[in-house]
């Protein structure tokens, strides 16, 4: 006489067919989901991620003018340092509006990206092995931190220096570009534009002055204050358009954010077994030389910009070596 096998515990039978718990804390190994439940889970995570993105986008669009000024601030700093008029131009009627929307959406995506990554992680965690989940939860916060640090470093330090260099490059000596004139031979006295730190309290019609706080030459026409464009006295003067500048800043922000992932890239190369730490240490001179070339290409100003970019890149490379210090040299022993 054979005895029947004891029934499985009720809890075990339940979690095999139960969908994923909705609580923030869960054990990905404690449940199974059907294909339909996976689709439902994906739909919910997409709705949560996109919902927050839309809310943040509405807020950013309501402050779209300030967002655009945030992107323009490094250019204004460079224009002040090079004594140029703080102006930027656009060549199409709707260009300023479309650029404002684009900049606002990019800022909204950057602000809501941690929440969207968290929703993505909640979805894919159940399909990973415990060791894979351990690596992601360990290094993902570091990756996000390096991404933010790279963008902030570009915005505060590298971008103003780079713009200042390119604005002054090739202009020549602004004090000796034209024909000299003897002031004693002039029949009329020289006209000197008055300088103000801002605008006069009650400017008169036709009055002209130089706003030293903005490096702008202004005149009152029809009761409104107008700005007279001017350039430097060199053979070439920059005419920067809004769309071109915003696209350049966005591309540089993404490039620096990715470049600051170097420690994790070094760690991944060592862990996969493509190269080991002793080999990378022997290649230090080659790596440093390559970084100097990259820094010189991005910011040709050797005295400030190139060094300001090369030093962080070297520190990031050394940080990658430090993170990979405990990984065995032979990948088969890993």
C-alpha positions as a Markdown table, in Angstrom:
| # | Residue | x | y | z |
|---|---|---|---|---|
| 1 | Unk | 0.0 | 0.0 | 0.0 |
| 2 | Unk | 1.5 | 3.3 | -1.1 |
| 3 | Unk | 0.9 | 6.5 | 0.8 |
| 4 | Unk | 0.0 | 9.6 | -1.1 |
| 5 | Unk | 2.6 | 12.4 | -1.2 |
| 6 | Unk | 1.7 | 15.2 | 1.2 |
| 7 | Unk | 0.3 | 18.2 | -0.6 |
| 8 | Unk | 2.5 | 21.2 | -1.2 |
| 9 | Unk | 2.3 | 24.0 | 1.2 |
| 10 | Unk | -0.5 | 26.4 | 0.5 |
| 11 | Unk | 1.9 | 29.4 | 0.4 |
| 12 | Unk | 4.0 | 27.8 | -2.3 |
| 13 | Unk | 1.0 | 27.0 | -4.5 |
| 14 | Unk | -0.1 | 30.6 | -4.2 |
| 15 | Unk | 3.0 | 32.4 | -5.2 |
| 16 | Unk | 3.5 | 30.3 | -8.3 |
| 17 | Unk | 0.5 | 31.9 | -9.9 |
| 18 | Unk | 0.4 | 35.2 | -8.1 |
| 19 | Unk | 1.3 | 38.4 | -9.9 |
| 20 | Unk | 4.1 | 40.6 | -8.7 |
| 21 | Unk | 3.5 | 42.3 | -5.3 |
| 22 | Unk | 2.9 | 46.0 | -5.6 |
| 23 | Unk | 4.9 | 47.0 | -2.6 |
| 24 | Unk | 8.2 | 48.7 | -3.0 |
| 25 | Unk | 10.1 | 45.9 | -1.1 |
| 26 | Unk | 9.9 | 42.5 | -2.8 |
| 27 | Unk | 11.9 | 39.4 | -3.4 |
| 28 | Unk | 12.2 | 38.7 | -7.2 |
| 29 | Unk | 12.8 | 35.0 | -6.5 |
| 30 | Unk | 9.6 | 34.6 | -4.5 |
| 31 | Unk | 7.1 | 34.6 | -7.3 |
| 32 | Unk | 6.5 | 33.7 | -11.0 |
| 33 | Unk | 4.5 | 35.6 | -13.6 |
| 34 | Unk | 2.8 | 34.5 | -16.8 |
| 35 | Unk | 3.4 | 36.3 | -20.1 |
| 36 | Unk | 0.2 | 38.2 | -19.7 |
| 37 | Unk | 1.2 | 39.3 | -16.2 |
| 38 | Unk | 4.5 | 40.5 | -17.6 |
| 39 | Unk | 2.8 | 42.7 | -20.1 |
| 40 | Unk | 0.5 | 44.1 | -17.4 |
| 41 | Unk | 3.5 | 44.8 | -15.2 |
| 42 | Unk | 5.3 | 46.5 | -18.1 |
| 43 | Unk | 2.3 | 48.6 | -18.9 |
| 44 | Unk | 2.0 | 49.7 | -15.3 |
| 45 | Unk | 5.7 | 50.6 | -15.1 |
| 46 | Unk | 5.5 | 52.6 | -18.3 |
| 47 | Unk | 2.5 | 54.5 | -17.1 |
| 48 | Unk | 4.2 | 55.4 | -13.8 |
| 49 | Unk | 7.4 | 56.5 | -15.5 |
| 50 | Unk | 5.8 | 58.5 | -18.2 |
| 51 | Unk | 3.2 | 60.0 | -15.8 |
| 52 | Unk | 6.0 | 61.5 | -13.7 |
| 53 | Unk | 7.8 | 62.7 | -16.8 |
| 54 | Unk | 4.7 | 64.5 | -18.1 |
| 55 | Unk | 4.1 | 66.2 | -14.8 |
| 56 | Unk | 7.8 | 67.4 | -14.7 |
| 57 | Unk | 7.6 | 68.4 | -18.3 |
| 58 | Unk | 4.5 | 70.6 | -17.6 |
| 59 | Unk | 6.4 | 72.3 | -14.8 |
| 60 | Unk | 9.5 | 72.8 | -16.9 |
| 61 | Unk | 7.5 | 74.2 | -19.9 |
| 62 | Unk | 5.8 | 76.7 | -17.5 |
| 63 | Unk | 9.3 | 77.9 | -16.7 |
| 64 | Unk | 10.6 | 77.5 | -20.3 |
| 65 | Unk | 12.1 | 81.0 | -20.5 |
| 66 | Unk | 14.2 | 80.4 | -17.4 |
| 67 | Unk | 15.3 | 77.0 | -18.6 |
| 68 | Unk | 16.5 | 78.5 | -21.9 |
| 69 | Unk | 18.4 | 81.2 | -19.9 |
| 70 | Unk | 20.0 | 78.4 | -17.8 |
| 71 | Unk | 21.5 | 77.0 | -21.0 |
| 72 | Unk | 22.6 | 80.4 | -22.2 |
| 73 | Unk | 24.3 | 81.4 | -18.9 |
| 74 | Unk | 27.8 | 79.9 | -19.9 |
| 75 | Unk | 27.7 | 81.8 | -23.1 |
| 76 | Unk | 26.8 | 85.0 | -21.3 |
| 77 | Unk | 29.8 | 84.5 | -18.9 |
| 78 | Unk | 32.1 | 84.0 | -21.9 |
| 79 | Unk | 30.7 | 87.1 | -23.6 |
| 80 | Unk | 31.3 | 89.2 | -20.5 |
| 81 | Unk | 34.9 | 88.0 | -20.2 |
| 82 | Unk | 35.6 | 88.7 | -23.9 |
| 83 | Unk | 33.8 | 92.2 | -23.7 |
| 84 | Unk | 31.2 | 91.2 | -26.3 |
| 85 | Unk | 27.5 | 92.0 | -26.5 |
| 86 | Unk | 25.5 | 89.5 | -24.6 |
| 87 | Unk | 23.2 | 88.5 | -27.4 |
| 88 | Unk | 22.3 | 85.4 | -29.4 |
| 89 | Unk | 20.4 | 85.3 | -32.7 |
| 90 | Unk | 17.8 | 83.1 | -34.3 |
| 91 | Unk | 17.2 | 82.8 | -38.1 |
| 92 | Unk | 13.6 | 81.5 | -38.1 |
| 93 | Unk | 10.4 | 83.1 | -36.7 |
| 94 | Unk | 9.5 | 80.1 | -34.5 |
| 95 | Unk | 13.1 | 79.0 | -33.6 |
| 96 | Unk | 13.1 | 80.5 | -30.1 |
| 97 | Unk | 9.8 | 78.8 | -29.3 |
| 98 | Unk | 10.8 | 75.4 | -30.6 |
| 99 | Unk | 14.2 | 75.6 | -28.8 |
| 100 | Unk | 12.5 | 76.5 | -25.6 |
| 101 | Unk | 10.2 | 73.4 | -25.8 |
| 102 | Unk | 13.2 | 71.2 | -26.7 |
| 103 | Unk | 15.3 | 72.5 | -23.8 |
| 104 | Unk | 12.4 | 72.1 | -21.4 |
| 105 | Unk | 11.7 | 68.5 | -22.4 |
| 106 | Unk | 15.4 | 67.6 | -22.0 |
| 107 | Unk | 15.5 | 69.1 | -18.6 |
| 108 | Unk | 12.3 | 67.3 | -17.6 |
| 109 | Unk | 13.8 | 64.0 | -18.8 |
| 110 | Unk | 17.0 | 64.6 | -16.8 |
| 111 | Unk | 15.0 | 65.4 | -13.6 |
| 112 | Unk | 12.6 | 62.4 | -14.0 |
| 113 | Unk | 15.2 | 59.9 | -15.2 |
| 114 | Unk | 16.0 | 58.5 | -11.7 |
| 115 | Unk | 12.4 | 57.6 | -11.2 |
| 116 | Unk | 12.1 | 56.1 | -14.7 |
| 117 | Unk | 15.2 | 54.1 | -14.1 |
| 118 | Unk | 13.8 | 52.9 | -10.8 |
| 119 | Unk | 10.6 | 51.7 | -12.6 |
| 120 | Unk | 12.7 | 49.9 | -15.3 |
| 121 | Unk | 14.7 | 48.2 | -12.5 |
| 122 | Unk | 11.5 | 47.1 | -10.8 |
| 123 | Unk | 10.5 | 45.4 | -14.0 |
| 124 | Unk | 13.7 | 43.7 | -15.0 |
| 125 | Unk | 14.9 | 42.6 | -11.5 |
| 126 | Unk | 12.8 | 39.5 | -11.6 |
| 127 | Unk | 14.5 | 38.3 | -14.7 |
| 128 | Unk | 18.1 | 38.6 | -13.4 |
| 129 | Unk | 20.2 | 36.2 | -11.3 |
| 130 | Unk | 21.0 | 37.3 | -7.7 |
| 131 | Unk | 24.6 | 38.0 | -8.7 |
| 132 | Unk | 23.5 | 40.2 | -11.6 |
| 133 | Unk | 21.1 | 42.1 | -9.3 |
| 134 | Unk | 23.9 | 42.6 | -6.8 |
| 135 | Unk | 26.2 | 44.3 | -9.4 |
| 136 | Unk | 23.4 | 46.6 | -10.7 |
| 137 | Unk | 22.3 | 47.7 | -7.2 |
| 138 | Unk | 25.9 | 48.2 | -6.2 |
| 139 | Unk | 27.1 | 50.3 | -9.2 |
| 140 | Unk | 24.0 | 51.9 | -10.6 |
| 141 | Unk | 24.0 | 54.7 | -8.0 |
| 142 | Unk | 27.6 | 55.4 | -8.8 |
| 143 | Unk | 26.9 | 55.5 | -12.5 |
| 144 | Unk | 24.1 | 58.1 | -12.0 |
| 145 | Unk | 26.3 | 60.2 | -9.7 |
| 146 | Unk | 29.1 | 60.2 | -12.2 |
| 147 | Unk | 26.7 | 61.2 | -14.9 |
| 148 | Unk | 25.4 | 64.2 | -12.9 |
| 149 | Unk | 29.0 | 65.2 | -11.9 |
| 150 | Unk | 30.1 | 65.1 | -15.5 |
| 151 | Unk | 27.3 | 67.4 | -16.6 |
| 152 | Unk | 27.8 | 69.8 | -13.7 |
| 153 | Unk | 31.5 | 69.9 | -14.3 |
| 154 | Unk | 31.0 | 70.8 | -18.0 |
| 155 | Unk | 28.4 | 73.5 | -17.2 |
| 156 | Unk | 30.3 | 75.3 | -14.5 |
| 157 | Unk | 33.9 | 75.0 | -15.6 |
| 158 | Unk | 34.7 | 73.6 | -19.1 |
| 159 | Unk | 31.9 | 75.2 | -21.1 |
| 160 | Unk | 32.7 | 78.9 | -20.1 |
| 161 | Unk | 36.4 | 78.3 | -20.7 |
| 162 | Unk | 35.8 | 76.6 | -24.1 |
| 163 | Unk | 33.4 | 79.3 | -25.3 |
| 164 | Unk | 35.8 | 82.1 | -24.1 |
| 165 | Unk | 38.6 | 80.5 | -26.1 |
| 166 | Unk | 36.6 | 80.1 | -29.3 |
| 167 | Unk | 35.1 | 83.6 | -29.1 |
| 168 | Unk | 38.6 | 85.2 | -28.9 |
| 169 | Unk | 40.3 | 82.9 | -31.3 |
| 170 | Unk | 41.4 | 84.5 | -34.6 |
| 171 | Unk | 40.1 | 88.0 | -33.7 |
| 172 | Unk | 43.5 | 89.6 | -33.8 |
| 173 | Unk | 44.6 | 92.6 | -31.8 |
| 174 | Unk | 41.4 | 94.6 | -31.3 |
| 175 | Unk | 43.4 | 97.8 | -30.6 |
| 176 | Unk | 45.5 | 97.7 | -33.8 |
| 177 | Unk | 43.3 | 96.5 | -36.6 |
| 178 | Unk | 42.4 | 99.7 | -38.3 |
| 179 | Unk | 44.1 | 102.9 | -39.5 |
| 180 | Unk | 45.3 | 105.2 | -36.8 |
| 181 | Unk | 44.0 | 108.8 | -36.8 |
| 182 | Unk | 45.6 | 111.9 | -35.3 |
| 183 | Unk | 42.9 | 113.3 | -33.0 |
| 184 | Unk | 44.3 | 116.8 | -33.3 |
| 185 | Unk | 43.5 | 116.8 | -37.0 |
| 186 | Unk | 39.8 | 116.1 | -36.5 |
| 187 | Unk | 37.4 | 118.9 | -37.2 |
| 188 | Unk | 34.7 | 117.6 | -34.8 |
| 189 | Unk | 35.2 | 116.4 | -31.2 |
| 190 | Unk | 35.0 | 112.7 | -30.7 |
| 191 | Unk | 31.6 | 111.3 | -29.5 |
| 192 | Unk | 31.9 | 109.4 | -26.3 |
| 193 | Unk | 29.0 | 107.0 | -25.5 |
| 194 | Unk | 28.0 | 107.3 | -21.8 |
| 195 | Unk | 28.4 | 104.2 | -19.7 |
| 196 | Unk | 25.8 | 103.0 | -17.2 |
| 197 | Unk | 25.7 | 100.0 | -15.0 |
| 198 | Unk | 22.2 | 99.2 | -16.2 |
| 199 | Unk | 19.7 | 101.5 | -17.8 |
| 200 | Unk | 18.9 | 105.2 | -17.0 |
| 201 | Unk | 15.9 | 105.8 | -14.8 |
| 202 | Unk | 14.0 | 107.8 | -17.5 |
| 203 | Unk | 15.8 | 107.5 | -20.9 |
| 204 | Unk | 14.9 | 110.1 | -23.5 |
| 205 | Unk | 13.9 | 109.4 | -27.1 |
| 206 | Unk | 17.0 | 108.9 | -29.2 |
| 207 | Unk | 19.3 | 108.7 | -26.1 |
| 208 | Unk | 22.1 | 106.2 | -26.5 |
| 209 | Unk | 24.2 | 104.6 | -23.8 |
| 210 | Unk | 26.4 | 101.5 | -23.1 |
| 211 | Unk | 25.1 | 99.1 | -20.5 |
| 212 | Unk | 28.3 | 97.8 | -18.9 |
| 213 | Unk | 26.4 | 95.2 | -16.9 |
| 214 | Unk | 25.3 | 93.4 | -20.1 |
| 215 | Unk | 27.9 | 94.7 | -22.6 |
| 216 | Unk | 25.1 | 96.1 | -24.7 |
| 217 | Unk | 24.9 | 99.3 | -26.8 |
| 218 | Unk | 21.3 | 100.6 | -26.3 |
| 219 | Unk | 19.2 | 103.4 | -27.8 |
| 220 | Unk | 15.6 | 104.5 | -27.2 |
| 221 | Unk | 13.5 | 104.4 | -30.4 |
| 222 | Unk | 9.7 | 104.9 | -30.3 |
| 223 | Unk | 9.7 | 104.8 | -26.5 |
| 224 | Unk | 11.3 | 101.3 | -26.4 |
| 225 | Unk | 14.8 | 100.4 | -25.5 |
| 226 | Unk | 16.6 | 98.7 | -28.5 |
| 227 | Unk | 19.9 | 97.0 | -28.6 |
| 228 | Unk | 22.4 | 97.8 | -31.3 |
| 229 | Unk | 24.4 | 94.7 | -32.4 |
| 230 | Unk | 28.1 | 95.1 | -32.6 |
| 231 | Unk | 31.2 | 92.8 | -32.9 |
| 232 | Unk | 34.8 | 92.9 | -32.1 |
| 233 | Unk | 37.3 | 94.9 | -34.0 |
| 234 | Unk | 39.1 | 91.9 | -35.4 |
| 235 | Unk | 38.8 | 90.5 | -38.9 |
| 236 | Unk | 36.1 | 88.0 | -37.9 |
| 237 | Unk | 33.3 | 88.3 | -35.3 |
| 238 | Unk | 31.0 | 85.5 | -34.2 |
| 239 | Unk | 27.3 | 85.4 | -34.9 |
| 240 | Unk | 26.0 | 82.6 | -32.7 |
| 241 | Unk | 22.5 | 81.3 | -33.4 |
| 242 | Unk | 20.2 | 79.9 | -30.7 |
| 243 | Unk | 19.5 | 76.5 | -32.1 |
| 244 | Unk | 23.1 | 75.8 | -33.0 |
| 245 | Unk | 24.3 | 76.8 | -29.5 |
| 246 | Unk | 21.6 | 74.8 | -27.6 |
| 247 | Unk | 22.3 | 71.7 | -29.7 |
| 248 | Unk | 26.0 | 72.0 | -29.0 |
| 249 | Unk | 25.5 | 72.3 | -25.3 |
| 250 | Unk | 23.1 | 69.3 | -25.2 |
| 251 | Unk | 25.6 | 67.1 | -27.1 |
| 252 | Unk | 28.4 | 68.2 | -24.8 |
| 253 | Unk | 26.4 | 67.5 | -21.7 |
| 254 | Unk | 25.7 | 63.9 | -22.9 |
| 255 | Unk | 29.3 | 63.4 | -24.0 |
| 256 | Unk | 30.7 | 64.5 | -20.6 |
| 257 | Unk | 28.1 | 62.5 | -18.7 |
| 258 | Unk | 29.1 | 59.4 | -20.7 |
| 259 | Unk | 32.9 | 60.2 | -20.4 |
| 260 | Unk | 32.6 | 60.3 | -16.6 |
| 261 | Unk | 31.5 | 56.6 | -16.8 |
| 262 | Unk | 35.2 | 55.8 | -17.3 |
| 263 | Unk | 35.6 | 54.1 | -13.9 |
| 264 | Unk | 32.8 | 51.7 | -14.6 |
| 265 | Unk | 34.1 | 51.1 | -18.1 |
| 266 | Unk | 37.5 | 50.2 | -16.7 |
| 267 | Unk | 35.9 | 47.9 | -14.1 |
| 268 | Unk | 33.8 | 46.2 | -16.8 |
| 269 | Unk | 36.8 | 45.6 | -19.0 |
| 270 | Unk | 38.8 | 44.0 | -16.1 |
| 271 | Unk | 35.8 | 41.9 | -14.9 |
| 272 | Unk | 35.1 | 40.5 | -18.4 |
| 273 | Unk | 38.7 | 39.6 | -18.8 |
| 274 | Unk | 39.6 | 41.8 | -21.8 |
| 275 | Unk | 42.5 | 43.4 | -19.8 |
| 276 | Unk | 43.8 | 43.2 | -16.3 |
| 277 | Unk | 44.8 | 45.9 | -13.8 |
| 278 | Unk | 48.6 | 45.3 | -14.1 |
| 279 | Unk | 48.4 | 45.8 | -17.8 |
| 280 | Unk | 46.4 | 49.0 | -17.4 |
| 281 | Unk | 49.0 | 50.3 | -14.9 |
| 282 | Unk | 51.8 | 49.7 | -17.4 |
| 283 | Unk | 49.7 | 51.6 | -20.0 |
| 284 | Unk | 49.4 | 54.7 | -17.8 |
| 285 | Unk | 51.6 | 56.9 | -20.0 |
| 286 | Unk | 49.7 | 56.0 | -23.2 |
| 287 | Unk | 46.4 | 56.5 | -21.5 |
| 288 | Unk | 47.4 | 59.9 | -20.0 |
| 289 | Unk | 48.8 | 61.0 | -23.4 |
| 290 | Unk | 45.5 | 60.0 | -25.1 |
| 291 | Unk | 43.5 | 61.9 | -22.5 |
| 292 | Unk | 45.7 | 65.0 | -23.1 |
| 293 | Unk | 44.9 | 64.8 | -26.9 |
| 294 | Unk | 41.2 | 64.5 | -26.2 |
| 295 | Unk | 41.2 | 67.4 | -23.7 |
| 296 | Unk | 43.2 | 69.5 | -26.2 |
| 297 | Unk | 40.7 | 68.8 | -28.9 |
| 298 | Unk | 37.7 | 69.7 | -26.7 |
| 299 | Unk | 39.2 | 72.7 | -25.0 |
| 300 | Unk | 42.3 | 74.0 | -26.8 |
| 301 | Unk | 43.1 | 76.6 | -24.2 |
| 302 | Unk | 46.2 | 74.9 | -22.7 |
| 303 | Unk | 46.6 | 77.2 | -19.7 |
| 304 | Unk | 43.2 | 76.6 | -18.1 |
| 305 | Unk | 40.7 | 74.6 | -20.1 |
| 306 | Unk | 42.8 | 71.7 | -21.2 |
| 307 | Unk | 44.3 | 71.1 | -17.8 |
| 308 | Unk | 40.9 | 71.5 | -16.2 |
| 309 | Unk | 39.5 | 68.7 | -18.3 |
| 310 | Unk | 42.6 | 66.4 | -18.4 |
| 311 | Unk | 42.9 | 66.2 | -14.6 |
| 312 | Unk | 39.4 | 64.9 | -13.9 |
| 313 | Unk | 39.8 | 62.3 | -16.7 |
| 314 | Unk | 43.0 | 61.0 | -15.1 |
| 315 | Unk | 41.4 | 60.8 | -11.7 |
| 316 | Unk | 38.5 | 58.9 | -13.2 |
| 317 | Unk | 40.9 | 56.4 | -14.8 |
| 318 | Unk | 42.7 | 55.9 | -11.5 |
| 319 | Unk | 39.3 | 55.5 | -9.8 |
| 320 | Unk | 38.5 | 52.7 | -12.2 |
| 321 | Unk | 41.8 | 50.9 | -11.4 |
| 322 | Unk | 40.9 | 51.3 | -7.7 |
| 323 | Unk | 37.4 | 49.7 | -8.2 |
| 324 | Unk | 39.0 | 46.8 | -10.1 |
| 325 | Unk | 41.8 | 46.2 | -7.6 |
| 326 | Unk | 40.3 | 43.0 | -6.1 |
| 327 | Unk | 39.3 | 41.3 | -9.3 |
| 328 | Unk | 41.6 | 38.2 | -10.0 |
| 329 | Unk | 44.0 | 38.6 | -12.9 |
| 330 | Unk | 42.8 | 35.3 | -14.5 |
| 331 | Unk | 39.2 | 35.7 | -15.5 |
| 332 | Unk | 38.6 | 31.9 | -15.1 |
| 333 | Unk | 39.2 | 32.2 | -11.4 |
| 334 | Unk | 36.5 | 34.9 | -11.1 |
